[in-house]
């Protein structure tokens, strides 16, 4: 253990002067060329006898990078709380006046998002104080764009949730024909829906969602934002409920 620690400390000491930013008032390097050569030889010998030192160093670096990324995400999330939860016109399910808001970034074609439908329904049913905000981010190609425009356009007929459920239960290969069938199942006016889908304002809303997702580092769906926590992927009910409970704590 001492040998491993000594090797890591030597590694840091040997290379710190080379990696530190140059400053006009910086003193001469702590080691001479000969001393550095001796240190490097010690490190080589240590790595030969215990290669896991390098693995541990890489893992520590990865852990540091992950922690830094998490800290940056928390900072961005804190600055975006209001816009995430209260962007005008965002579709809302559950209790509109709920004390905790769950924000869901999803793609209508994403199979994992579709699997989450019954879990989200159970979450809302079990918690009457919960508010859910949908963020449509069509990241799986043109059919996803088509589906996102359809569900957002349905909101103008008061049918966002009905169209959302119908599209998510329909074929993943979304087409005009499949959307017409979904609209009919949802009891919506299809010609009106087609007209509203072409409104540039619908595309603008999608672009706002995509920018928010990008700012948070969202690179897949689904992603859930609960209070100050981000849950990527298909979370289970207990995990979501735990995040909601944490968000309620003063």
ABEGO torsion letter per residue (X at the ends): XAAAAAAAAAAAAAAAAAABBBBAABBBBABBAAAAAAAAAAAAAAAAABAAAAAAAAAAAAAAAAAAAAAAAAAAAAAAAAAAAABBGBBBBEBAABABBBBBBBBAABAAAAAAAAAAAAAAAABAABBBBBBBBBAAEAAAAAAAAAAAAAAAAGAAAAAAAAAAABBABBBAAAAAAAAAAAGBBAAAAAAAAABAAAAAAAAAAAAAAAAAGBABOBBBBBEABBBBEBBBAAAAAAAAAAAABX
